[in-house]
Amino acid sequence: MDQAVAGGIVHLSFDPVFTVAIASMLFILGGWLREKVALLRRFCVPSGVIGGLCGALLTFVLYFPRWSTVSFDHSFQIPLVAIFFTRVGMAGSLRLFGRGGRALFIYLLFCWGLIFVQNAVGVLTAKLFGIHPVLGVMAGAVSLSGGHNLAVIFGPMAELAGVTGAGAVAIASATFGLIAGGILGAPLAEWLIRSRRLEIATSYETLHKGYHDPGGDENIEIRDFVHMLALFLVIMALGRWGAERLQLRVSRIPGWENFTFPGYVGAMCLAILFRNVNDVLKIVRLHSKAMDLISTTSVSLFLTTSMMSLRIWELYGLAIPLVLILTLQTLAITGFTVVFLFPLMGGDYDAAVICSGFVGHGLGAPPSAVSMMRAVCDSYNVVSYKAFLIVPLCSAVLIDILALPCIIWFINYFAR
């Protein structure tokens, strides 16, 4: 931890170890508050969101009167995200893809449709309030479906095209989306389940009865945990190396200079390949509970650190038109989900869990979607494998097939 004083303000900077330590304590605090406050349990708010927001509020209280600023080192978040996507890939058996069938295709179409809807809502609302339409794109698919990753990529790109303030708007909008997605996803599913009086059952219940079912896999031993962790690390390393080589080659193609292929997506693709080869050749024995433990730990820490690092004052300082754009975006995706997605996905418990994930990544990020779905499933002790199969695959990889060229077109067209 480093401390410096400048202009009467104390600047605190935490290294990765301190950051993880603080996140761990906040996660424990969030779990304690969740147990004590019935409203938090009722709306399935994850412990990481609760604890992380407590940390964000504390930094806001220190910042607002100009007492102190706090910064965290997030370098460890990259491997955390890679672990999460590797686990998603390890669940990507072609046997399960076959079971996803029609539902997976419909969900992917909704993901692609959401990109156009968010950009259209952003542009039209921006024009209505007299601000640059590209700022509406920044407050659309760039920051909401794309999250902070695409915000830091396309914000500077829009500024180079002459749109002043695009970077700040993208980051602030992504911050808003992370909060909104982390708060609304699970409660929306809870409301659908209660209001529709849905049966708490899943069509994939034969695969796994629930997270806490003692009749599932055998207990985790240290050897199982270490073997799965080693497998994850090897896949993450090779996947990142392959992603870097691919990105370098594709970026040399005219018109594809801004092509990005994150290392964690490479890890996910390699994990999918390994899983299906392993299903046939039986190279290693996969221990699902050990993999779930590794993944759950990484997602929990990622969500907590993301939430506790939120700069709430960036939202506080947004212009009224931008606040209205983000409000309309939130209402649009909520209505989109309830009116169209829920009935088309089957109108059952699986569909409700899928809807929580759709809102989670449609406003925030894929890890938020997983956290929302896990919170709902943990609340009812029934895991929706259908949701965990469809949502991460579509939101993490397949959505970008259309999202990236769509965003680039909107920016180029309206920046003229």
N, C-alpha and C positions, 0 to 999 in steps of 0.2 A: 504494500500500500504506500502510495506517495501522497504527500501533502504539501501544498504551496499556498501562499497568501499573495493576492494581487488586487489592488484597488479596494482593499478592505473586505474582499470575498475569499473565503477558504475554498480551495479547489482540491477535491479528493479524487484520487485515481486508484482503482483497484485492479490488481493483476489477476490472471486467470484463476489462481488458487483461491484468492479471496472472493472472487466473483462466484465460483462454484460453491464455496462455503456459505456465502450469504444466500444464494439461491436455495441451497439445501434447507437452511433454517426457515426461510420464507415458505417453502413447500410444506414443512412440518407445521408451521403456523397456519397455513391455509387448510391443512387437514384437520387441525384442531378446531378452527372456526367452523368448518363444514359440519363437524360433529355437534357443535354447540348451537348452531343457528339452523333451525328447521327449514327456513325459507331457502337457504343455500342448497340443502339436500333435496328439497322439493323440486327445484329448478335444475338439479344435476350440474351445478357449477363446479368445474374441476378444481382440485386443491391448488394446482399450479396457477390458475387464474386468480384465485382469491389471494394467495400469498404474494404473487407477483404484483397485483394491483396495490396491495398494502405497501410494498416497497416503492412503487411508482408514486403513490400519494405522499410518502415520506420525502422522497427527493423533490417533489413539487413544493411541499411545505418549506423545505430548506432553500429552494431556489427563488420562490416568489418574492420574499422580502429581501432578496439579494444577500442572504447569509452565506450560502455555500452552493457549490455545484458538485455533482457526483457523476463520475464516468466509470463504466465497467469495460473490461477486456473480454470481447466475445469471440476470440480466436478459437476457443474450444467448441463453439457451436457448429462449426463445419463438420467435425467428426460425429457430433451428436445427430445432425441431420442425415449424415451418410449411414449411420447405424439404423436409423428409422427406415430409410429407403431400402437398405439391404434386407431388412426384415420383411418389408413389403414384397420385395422380389422373391425371397425365399418362400413366400406363400403363393407365388404365381405359377402353380402347377397347371399345365394345359388341361388336366382333368377338371380342375376347378373353373378354368376359363370357359370350358364347354358348358359347365353348369350356369355360368353367368349369362350366356346366350343373349336373348332378346333384351333383358334388363340392362346389361352392360352397354349394348348399342344405344338404347334409348337414353341412358344416363349420359353417354358421351355426346350425343346430339344436344342435350340440354346444356352441357358444359360449353360446347361451341356456340350455342345460341346465346348463352349468358355473356360471352365476350362482345357480341354485337349489341346486345341490349345495354350493357353497361357503358359502352362507348357512345351509343346513340343518346342515352339519357344524359350523359355528361356533356356532350356537345350541344344538344338542344337547350339544356338548362343554362349552360354557360352563355350561349347566344342570347337567351331570354334576359339574363341579368347584365349583359353588356361586357362580359370579360372574354378573353381570348378563348376560342373553342378548344384549342389544344390543352388548355388548363382543365377543361372538362374531360379530355382523354386521360390526363394525369390522375384525375379523380374518378376515373372509370376502370377499365380492365387493367391498366398499367399497375395501379396501386392496390386494387381490390382483389381481382383474381390472380394478379401477378405478385402481390405482396411487396415487401421491402426489396427483394432481389431484383425484380424488374423496375421498381421505383428508382433504384440507384443506377440502373442501366439506361433507362429511357428518359429520366429527368434531365441529365446533362445533354443527351441527344436533342431533346426539344429546345433546350436553351441555346445550343449551337445553331438551331434553325431560327433563332430570334425570338423565342417565347420567354420573356423575362419571368423569373420566379418559378419556372416549371419544376425544377428540382425540389425546392422547398415544399411546393404544393403536393408533389408525388409522395414525398416522405411523410408529410403530415397526414395525407389521406390514407396511406398504408398503415399508419399508426392508429387512425380512427378505425380502419377495417379490422385490424388485429383485435382491438378492444371489442368492437361490435360482434365480430364473428365468434370471439371467445366467450361472449356473454349470451348471445341469442341462440346459438346452435342447439345446445342440449335442451334449454327450456322450450324451444319450438317443438322438438320431438316429444317432450313430456306433455305439452298441451295437446298435440295430435293424439297421443296414446290415451289420455284421459277423456278428451272431448269426444273421441270416436269410440271409446270403450273397447279398445283393441285387445285381442287375445295376446298375452305375452308368450308368444311361441314363434319359432323361426323354421323356415323350410330346410334349414341346414343344421337343425338340432341334432341329427344323427351323427354329425361330425364331432360335435363337442356340446355337452349339455350346459356348460357355463364356466365362467372363469374360476369359480370356487368349488367345482365339482370334484370331490375326492376320488371319484371313479375314473378320472381321466388318466393322463400320463403319470408314470411313477414319480416319486419325489426327486427333486433336483439334487444331484451330487456335485461336489466340486469339480470332478473330472468332466461331467457333462457341461457345466458352465464354461470351463476353460476351453474345451473343445469347440463349443459354439462361438465363443468370443474370438478364438483364433481363426475360425472359418470366416467370421464376419470381417475381421481385420484384413485378411488376405484378399477377400473379394473387394473390399473398399479400396485397397491400395491399387489392385489391378484395374478396377473400374475407373478410378480417377485417372490413371495413366492412359487408359484407352480413350477416355473422354477428351483429355488434353490433345492427344494425337488427332482425333477426329475433328475437334474444333479448329485446330491449326490448318488442317487440309481444306476444310470447307470454307473457312474465312478467306482463303486465297482465291475463291471463285468470285468473279465480278458480280456484284449485287448481294453477296452474302458476307460482306465484311463484318457485319454486326452479329453474325451467327454465334450463339452461345450454347454450349452443351455442358451443363454443370457436372462436376465429378460425381456428385451423389446420384445423379440420374444414370451415369455410367455404371456405378455400383449396383443400382437396381436392375439394370438390363442384364448385367453379368450374373446377378443372383438368380434372375428368372431362368437364364440359360443353364446355370449349374443345377438348379432345382429339377428341371425337367430331364437333364442328363442323369442326375442322381436317381431319379425315380425309376429309370431303366436299368442303370448299371449298379446301383446300390454301393456307391463309392464310400459314403460315410453314413452313419446313423444320425438322423436329424432329431433333436430333442425339442419339441415345440414349446414346452414350458420354460426351458432355459432360454430359448430365443425370445419368447415373450417377455421374460424378466429383463433381458438386456435391452430390448426395444422400449419397454415401458419406462425404464429408468431414464433412458436417453430422451424420450419424448417429454417426460415430466420436467427434467432439468431444462430442456430447450424452451418449453412453454413458460416456465417460471422466469428464466433469465430474460426472455423476450418481453414479458409483461412488466417486470420490475425496471427495465431499461426504457420504458416508454417516457417520452418527453411530453407530458400532459400540456405544458405551456404552449407547445406548437399547435395543439388543437384549440387552446384558449385564444390564440392570436389569429385564428383564421378569419377571413372576411366572411360576412354574412352570406353572400352568394355561394361560397364554397361549402359552408355548413349546410345550406339548403340542398346543394347538389348531393352531398353525402347522405343527407336524410332521405332524399328521394331514391337514391341507390339502395339504401337499406330497405325501404318500403317496397321497392320494385322486386328485389330478390326474395323477400319474404312472401309477397303475393304470388310471384312466379312459382315458388316452391309449394305453397299450400294448394293453390288452384290447379296447377298443371302436373308438377313432378310427383307429388304424393299419390294421386290416383293412378297415374300411368305406371308407377313402380309397383302397384299392387294394392295400395291402400291398407297395408297390414303393418305389423310390428317391424318387419325388415324395412319397409318403405319409410316408416317414421325415423328409424336410425339413419337411413340413407339421407333423408332430408336434413338431419342435424349436421351430417358431414358436408352436404352441399352448401349450406349456409356458412359453415366453418371455413371452407376453402374459397367460397365465392366472395366472402368479405375479408378473409384473413389469409390463411396459408394451409397447405396440406397437413402439416403437423397439428394445426388447430382443429382440422376436420377429424383427425384420428382421436384427438383428445375429447372432442365433443361426443363422438360415437362411443368411445370407451366409457365415458361418464354415464351415458344412458344405459349401456349394457351392464355396467357394474351396478347401477341402481336396481336393475331388475334381475341380475344374476343370470342373464340369458344372452349369450354372444350371437350377434348377427354376422355369420361368416359371409353372407351375401353382401352386406354393406362393406365389410373389411376387404372383400375381394374387389368390388367395383369402384368404390370411391378413391382409394389411393392410386390405383392404376390409371384411372382417367384424369384425376386432378394433378398428378405428379408428372405424367409423361404425355399421354395422348392428347390432352388439351392444348399443349404447346404446338402441336402440328398446325393448328389454325390460329392460335392466339398470337404468336410472334409476327407472322406476316400481316395479320389484321391490324395489330397495334401500329406497326410501321406504316401501313397504308394510311390509317387515320391521321397519324402525325404528319406525314409528308403532304397529304391532301389539304389539311386545314392550316398548315403552317405557311402556306403560300401567301 
